[in-house]
Amino acid sequence: MYKVLIADDEEIIRKGIAGLLKGDGEMQIVAQAEDGETALELAEKFTPDLLFVDINMPFLNGIQFIEKLKGLLKDAVVIIITGYDDFQYVQSALRLGVYDYLLKPIMEDVFYKSLNRAKDELKSTREQTKYLEWAKVLLEKNKAKLTENFLNDWLGGHFCEEEIDERVHFLGMKLPEEFGIVVAGLDYKNNMEIGGDWNDDLLYYAAENITRELFEPFNPAALFRNPAGNLVLISACQPQDAWQDTVKTLRRLLEEHLPVRVTLAQSAGNGRREISVEYEHALSRFYELMEVPQLIKDVQNYIDENYRNEAFSLQDAADAFHVSPQHLSRIFRHSMGITFVDYVTRARIRKAIELLSNEEMKIYEIAELTGYSSQHYFSSAFKKVLGVSPAEYRKNEQNKISAAM
């Protein structure tokens, strides 16, 4: 059912349109008006879907009425009624988004053609609105998971700056300029299965609630689990001393209220582009604190010795330590929180950052020294991790040095 408002200073026109609509079961006339001011009041009160509006009404003419209506009912369909003498106003009305116009005297066949087109438009708008609302509900319902997936992909170096901007906006995330990152891993005490009703999901659910409540003064922007299953928090971090004290309190509360041992590391930075860098720092500290298997420590050293070789691969490392690639991939990700390939990429980018400080070195030379035969491929990999190209990064660092001086 569509609600209809008829606005015309001629009663015979109003009655005529009402009569033509009478036989249409989809149309319900909710109001009639003989001047523009009254029509506007009734439009605000009844929110009609379809309006028939005389272009030349007293007090508030059709053009003025339509201008004011746009602020009230953006999806309403307006059909103007005009005489030949007023036809010069039609173009103005069409520029304001009027759907159609009818000339007086209104011919029945012309009226119904216009009405049917208007109904098609209204149906289309309703369908779009319905699917938009459905999408909003679905987004809200799955927002936490979508945010977690995005953050893990972003921090894993899988998005460029433009893609990050789009997703941050889409998810409505508010990331602080001065931020702190906390990575927390929970292990059952004594490394044993515990009694009661605890399981991993319940354990992390409780940990998330404790973390969110404790860091509320710092406006948590994101709280999620990374691929290794560890808890990651991104929040504001000012004042710094209070934030550091809260991080310490988090460890104490988690170990007091949950049957776990906590491994915890943190890092802080400024500017959204630095979030992935500081996350990497926090993650490195986190794994330094954990008991990493000797195999993985040896593989890390092996990567540091061989990442300059463009052809270096997971298979090479697996062969060197006499294990299957599948086993090495699985245990590496579990121990380090990122994949073998991502770790190699970051090792190369870390070295590239170091070399970029040497202004005499060309970008292509740095690419070759970090395992990339193509400068284009190197720039693409660098930008995916840090959000800027090597040249932009070097320029930004030079600007920082200049500003400091």
C-alpha positions in Angstrom: 0.0 0.0 0.0 1.3 3.5 -1.0 0.2 6.7 0.8 -0.9 9.5 -1.5 -1.2 13.3 -0.9 -3.0 15.5 -3.4 -2.2 19.2 -3.4 -4.1 21.6 -5.7 -6.0 24.8 -5.2 -8.8 23.6 -7.5 -11.2 21.2 -5.8 -12.4 19.7 -9.1 -8.8 18.7 -9.8 -8.4 17.1 -6.3 -11.6 15.2 -6.7 -10.7 14.1 -10.2 -7.4 12.6 -9.1 -9.0 11.0 -6.1 -11.6 9.5 -8.3 -9.0 8.1 -10.7 -7.1 6.6 -7.7 -10.2 5.1 -6.1 -10.1 1.9 -8.1 -6.4 1.2 -7.4 -6.1 -1.1 -4.3 -2.4 -0.1 -3.9 -3.2 3.6 -3.4 -4.4 5.1 -0.1 -5.2 8.8 -0.1 -4.0 10.1 3.3 -4.4 13.8 2.8 -5.6 16.6 0.4 -4.6 20.3 0.5 -5.6 23.4 -1.4 -2.4 25.4 -0.7 1.4 24.8 -0.4 1.8 25.5 3.3 -1.0 23.2 4.3 0.4 20.5 1.9 3.8 20.8 3.6 2.3 20.3 7.1 0.3 17.3 5.9 3.3 15.8 4.2 5.3 16.0 7.4 2.4 14.5 9.4 1.5 11.6 7.0 4.8 11.0 5.2 3.2 10.1 1.8 5.0 7.9 -0.7 3.4 9.6 -3.8 2.4 13.3 -4.2 0.4 15.0 -6.9 1.3 18.7 -6.6 -0.1 21.7 -8.5 2.8 23.8 -9.6 0.9 27.1 -9.1 -0.6 27.0 -5.5 -1.2 29.9 -3.2 1.1 30.8 -0.2 3.7 28.3 -1.2 3.9 27.4 -4.9 4.8 24.0 -6.2 8.5 24.7 -6.7 8.9 26.1 -3.2 7.0 23.2 -1.8 9.2 20.6 -3.6 12.4 22.4 -2.4 11.2 22.1 1.2 9.8 18.6 0.7 13.3 17.3 -0.2 14.4 17.8 3.3 11.5 15.8 4.7 10.9 12.9 2.3 13.9 12.1 0.2 12.4 8.9 -1.3 8.9 10.3 -2.1 7.8 10.4 -5.7 6.4 13.7 -6.9 4.2 14.2 -10.0 3.4 17.9 -10.7 0.2 19.2 -12.3 0.6 22.1 -14.6 -1.3 24.1 -17.2 0.2 25.3 -20.5 0.7 28.8 -19.1 2.9 27.4 -16.2 4.9 25.1 -18.4 8.0 27.3 -18.0 8.2 26.0 -14.4 8.4 22.3 -15.4 12.1 22.4 -16.2 12.8 23.9 -12.7 10.7 21.2 -11.1 12.4 18.4 -13.0 15.8 19.7 -11.9 14.5 19.3 -8.3 13.9 15.6 -8.9 10.3 15.6 -9.8 9.4 12.3 -11.3 6.8 13.3 -13.9 4.3 16.0 -14.8 0.6 16.0 -16.0 -1.0 18.7 -18.1 -4.4 20.1 -17.3 -6.9 19.0 -18.1 -5.7 15.5 -17.0 -6.4 12.8 -19.5 -7.3 9.4 -18.0 -4.9 7.3 -20.1 -2.0 9.7 -19.6 -2.7 9.7 -15.8 -2.6 5.9 -15.5 0.6 5.6 -17.6 2.2 8.1 -15.2 0.8 6.4 -12.2 2.1 2.9 -13.2 5.6 4.3 -13.9 5.5 6.0 -10.4 4.4 2.7 -8.8 7.3 0.9 -10.5 9.7 3.5 -9.1 8.2 3.2 -5.6 8.5 -0.6 -5.7 12.1 -0.4 -6.8 12.9 2.1 -4.0 11.2 -0.1 -1.4 13.1 -3.1 -2.6 16.4 -1.2 -2.4 15.5 0.1 1.1 14.5 -3.4 2.2 17.8 -4.9 1.0 19.8 -2.0 2.5 18.2 -2.5 5.9 18.8 -6.2 5.6 22.4 -5.5 4.7 22.7 -3.2 7.7 21.2 -5.8 10.1 23.5 -8.5 8.6 26.5 -6.2 8.9 25.7 -5.3 12.6 25.2 -9.0 13.3 28.5 -10.0 11.8 30.4 -6.8 12.5 32.7 -8.3 15.1 33.8 -11.2 12.8 34.2 -8.9 9.8 36.3 -6.5 11.9 38.4 -9.3 13.2 39.0 -10.7 9.6 39.8 -7.2 8.3 42.3 -6.5 11.1 44.1 -9.8 10.7 44.3 -9.3 7.0 45.5 -5.7 7.4 48.1 -6.4 10.1 49.1 -9.4 8.0 50.0 -7.0 5.2 47.3 -7.9 2.7 45.8 -4.4 2.0 47.0 -1.2 0.5 46.3 2.2 2.1 43.3 2.8 -0.1 41.7 -0.5 0.8 42.4 0.1 4.5 40.6 3.5 4.2 37.6 1.9 2.6 37.2 -0.9 5.1 37.8 1.3 8.2 35.0 3.6 6.9 32.7 0.7 6.0 33.1 -0.9 9.5 32.7 2.5 11.2 36.0 2.0 13.1 37.4 5.0 15.1 41.2 4.4 15.4 43.0 6.8 17.8 45.9 8.9 16.5 48.1 8.0 19.5 47.5 4.3 19.9 48.6 1.4 22.1 48.6 -2.3 21.1 48.5 -5.2 23.6 49.0 -8.8 22.6 47.9 -11.4 25.2 48.3 -15.2 25.1 46.5 -17.4 27.6 47.8 -20.8 28.6 46.1 -23.2 31.0 48.1 -23.3 34.3 50.5 -26.2 34.6 49.9 -26.9 30.9 47.1 -29.3 31.8 43.5 -29.7 31.0 41.4 -28.2 33.8 38.2 -29.3 35.3 34.9 -27.5 35.4 33.1 -26.0 32.4 36.0 -24.0 31.0 37.0 -24.3 27.3 39.0 -22.1 24.9 35.9 -20.1 23.7 34.6 -19.4 27.2 38.1 -18.6 28.4 38.7 -15.9 25.7 35.1 -14.6 26.0 35.8 -13.9 29.7 39.2 -12.5 28.9 37.7 -10.1 26.3 35.1 -8.9 28.8 37.8 -8.2 31.4 40.0 -6.4 28.9 37.2 -4.3 27.4 36.0 -3.2 30.8 39.5 -2.4 32.2 40.5 -0.4 29.1 37.2 1.5 28.8 38.9 4.8 29.8 41.2 4.4 26.8 38.3 3.9 24.3 39.1 0.4 22.8 39.0 0.7 19.0 39.5 -3.1 18.4 39.6 -6.2 20.4 40.0 -9.5 18.5 41.9 -12.7 18.2 44.8 -13.1 15.7 45.4 -16.2 13.6 47.4 -17.8 16.4 44.4 -17.4 18.8 46.0 -14.6 20.9 44.0 -11.6 22.1 44.9 -8.3 20.5 43.8 -4.9 21.8 44.1 -1.5 20.0 43.2 1.5 22.0 44.2 5.1 22.9 47.3 5.1 25.1 47.3 8.6 26.7 48.3 9.3 29.4 51.1 6.9 28.8 51.8 6.1 32.4 48.2 5.3 33.2 48.0 3.1 30.1 51.2 1.2 31.1 49.7 0.6 34.6 46.5 -0.7 33.0 48.4 -3.2 30.9 50.1 -4.5 34.1 46.7 -4.6 35.9 45.3 -6.7 32.9 47.8 -9.4 33.5 47.1 -9.5 37.2 43.3 -9.6 36.7 43.4 -12.3 34.0 45.6 -14.6 36.2 43.5 -13.9 39.3 40.1 -14.6 37.7 40.9 -17.2 35.1 42.8 -20.5 35.3 45.6 -19.3 33.0 49.2 -18.1 32.7 49.4 -14.9 30.7 52.1 -13.9 28.1 51.7 -10.3 27.4 53.5 -7.7 25.2 52.7 -4.1 24.2 53.8 -1.4 21.9 52.6 2.2 21.2 52.8 4.6 18.2 51.3 7.6 16.5 49.3 7.6 13.2 47.3 4.9 11.6 50.0 4.0 9.1 52.2 2.9 12.1 49.7 0.5 13.5 50.9 -2.5 11.5 54.5 -1.6 12.3 53.8 -1.4 16.1 51.7 -4.6 15.9 54.8 -6.3 14.5 56.9 -4.9 17.3 54.4 -6.1 19.9 54.2 -9.5 18.3 58.0 -9.9 18.2 58.2 -9.1 21.9 55.4 -11.4 22.6 57.1 -14.4 20.9 60.4 -13.5 22.6 58.6 -14.0 25.9 57.0 -17.3 24.9 58.8 -20.6 24.9 59.3 -21.0 21.2 60.2 -24.5 20.0 63.9 -24.9 19.2 63.0 -25.9 15.6 61.3 -22.6 15.0 64.2 -20.7 16.5 66.5 -22.5 14.2 64.2 -21.8 11.2 64.1 -18.1 12.1 67.9 -18.0 12.0 67.8 -19.9 8.7 65.3 -17.4 7.2 67.6 -14.5 8.4 70.5 -16.1 6.5 68.5 -16.9 3.3 65.8 -14.3 2.7 68.0 -12.4 0.3 67.6 -15.4 -2.1 64.5 -14.6 -4.3 63.8 -18.3 -4.7 63.9 -19.1 -1.0 60.8 -21.1 0.0 59.1 -23.1 2.7 60.3 -26.2 0.9 63.9 -25.1 1.3 63.5 -24.6 5.1 61.7 -27.9 5.5 64.4 -29.8 3.5 67.1 -28.1 5.7 65.5 -29.4 8.9 64.3 -32.7 7.6 60.6 -32.1 8.2 57.6 -31.9 5.8 56.5 -28.5 4.6 53.0 -29.1 6.0 54.4 -29.8 9.5 56.7 -26.9 9.4 54.0 -24.5 8.1 51.6 -25.6 10.9 54.0 -25.4 13.8 55.5 -22.1 12.5 52.1 -20.4 12.4 51.2 -21.8 15.8 54.4 -20.6 17.4 54.8 -17.3 15.6 51.3 -16.2 14.9 51.9 -15.5 11.2 52.6 -17.7 8.2 56.1 -18.7 7.0 55.7 -16.6 3.9 54.5 -13.5 5.8 57.5 -13.9 8.2 59.9 -14.0 5.2 58.2 -10.9 3.7 58.5 -9.0 6.9 62.2 -10.0 7.4 62.8 -8.6 3.9 60.9 -5.4 4.6 62.7 -4.9 7.9 66.0 -5.0 6.1 64.7 -2.7 3.4 63.7 -0.1 6.0 67.3 -0.3 7.3 68.7 0.2 3.9 66.4 3.0 3.0 68.1 5.2 5.5 71.1 5.3 3.1 70.1 8.0 0.7 72.7 7.0 -1.8 71.2 3.6 -2.4 68.7 3.3 -5.3 65.4 1.6 -4.8 66.2 -1.2 -7.3 69.5 -1.9 -5.4 67.6 -2.3 -2.1 65.1 -4.6 -3.9 67.9 -6.9 -5.1 69.5 -7.0 -1.6 66.2 -8.0 0.0 65.3 -10.9 -2.3 63.3 -9.1 -5.0 64.5 -9.2 -8.6 61.8 -6.7 -9.6 61.6 -3.2 -8.2 57.9 -3.2 -9.0 57.3 -6.4 -7.0 59.4 -5.0 -4.1 57.4 -1.7 -4.0 54.1 -3.6 -4.1 55.2 -5.9 -1.2 56.5 -2.9 0.8 53.3 -1.0 0.4 51.2 -3.9 1.4 53.0 -4.1 4.7 53.5 -0.4 5.5 50.8 1.3 3.4 53.3 3.5 1.5 55.8 2.8 -1.2 59.6 2.7 -0.4 60.1 6.1 -2.0 57.2 7.6 0.1 58.6 6.0 3.2 62.1 7.4 2.6 60.6 10.9 1.9 58.5 10.7 5.1 61.6 9.8 7.2 63.6 12.6 5.7 60.8 15.0 6.5 60.8 13.8 10.1 64.5 14.3 10.4 64.3 17.8 8.9 61.4 18.8 11.2 63.4 17.5 14.2 66.4 19.7 13.2 
